[in-house]
């Protein structure tokens, strides 16, 4: 799509970033099941992958794996949604051929480039 080619300049421009965000043309989608709908995460991953991004970083607060420790997982339904998010993301990664990498291997690959 080529959108990522222009993103760094837009991101540095507070005015441009704000205007695009307010119009809905630009949005930040953190790759976390905490407050981010699965559909949004999948769409972001697909767009980034289409732009040749080959390293993805996912995050969450470890207390979210148990009910009642974070506002993201208040009950059994929230916990089920939390785990479905991970299933959906990892299923997409498998479909795209994206595989896990150890931190040391990632650094070694960066040194070789």
N, C-alpha and C positions, 0 to 999 in steps of 0.2 A: 504494500500500500504506500510505502514511502513516508507515512505520517511521522514515524519515529525520527526520520532525518531532520525534521523541522522542530521537533519537540525541545531539544536543548535550548535553542534560541528563545522559544516561546516561554519556557520555564524560567529563564533568567529575567525575562521581561515581566515584572510584577503586573503592569497594566494589561499586557497581552494575555497573560495567564488568567487574571481575574475576569477579563471580559469574556474569554472563551469558556471559563468555568460557569459564569452566570448565564450564558446562552445555552449551556449544555453541550457545547462542542468539544469540551475537554473535561475529563474527570479523572480523579485519582482513585485507583482501585487497589487497596492493599490486598495482598494475597494471604488472607486470614479468614477463618470461618467465624470470627468474632465481629458480628455486625455487617458482614459483606455477604449478600445473597450469592448462592452458588452460580446462578445464571450470569451475574456480573463478573465473577471471578473467571468463569469459563470463557466469556467473551473477551476479557482482557488478555488471558493467556493465549487465546487463538490469534488475537491481533498482534501481540508481541512476537509470537512464534512466526507469523506470516512476515514480520519485519526482521526475521533472522536473529531474534534474541535467543540465545542458547543456554542461559543460566537463569534460573528462577529461584527466588528465595521465599519460602513460606514461613509464617509465624503464627503463634498463638500463646496464650498464657497457660502454663501447665495446670493451674487449678481448674481450668475449664473442662477437664476430663471427668470431673466429678460434679454432681448436681449440688447447686447452692453456694459454690465458692466464687463465682463471678456473675455479673449481670447477664452474661451471654448464655449461661446454662443454669436456668433457675428451676427446671423440672425435667421429667423424663422426655417430654416432647422436644425440648431444647437440646437435650443430649443426643437424641436421635437425629435431629437436624445437623448438629455439630459433626457427627460421624458420617452422615450422608454427604456433607460438604467435602470431606476428605475423600470418600469413595469417588465422588464425581470428578474431583481434580485429578486424582491418581489414575482414574480410567481414561481421562483425556490425555494425560501424559503418556500412558501406555499406547494409546491410539496414535499419538504423534511421534512415538519413539524416543521420548524424553526419559532419560534414566538418571537415577541418583548418582551423585559424585561425592567422594570424600573430600574434605577441606584440603588435605595435603595434595591430593591429585589435582584439584582445581588450581592450587597455587603452582604446582609443577607445570600444568598446562599453560598458565599465564606466563611463566618464565620462558617457556619454549617458544612463545609467540613473538 
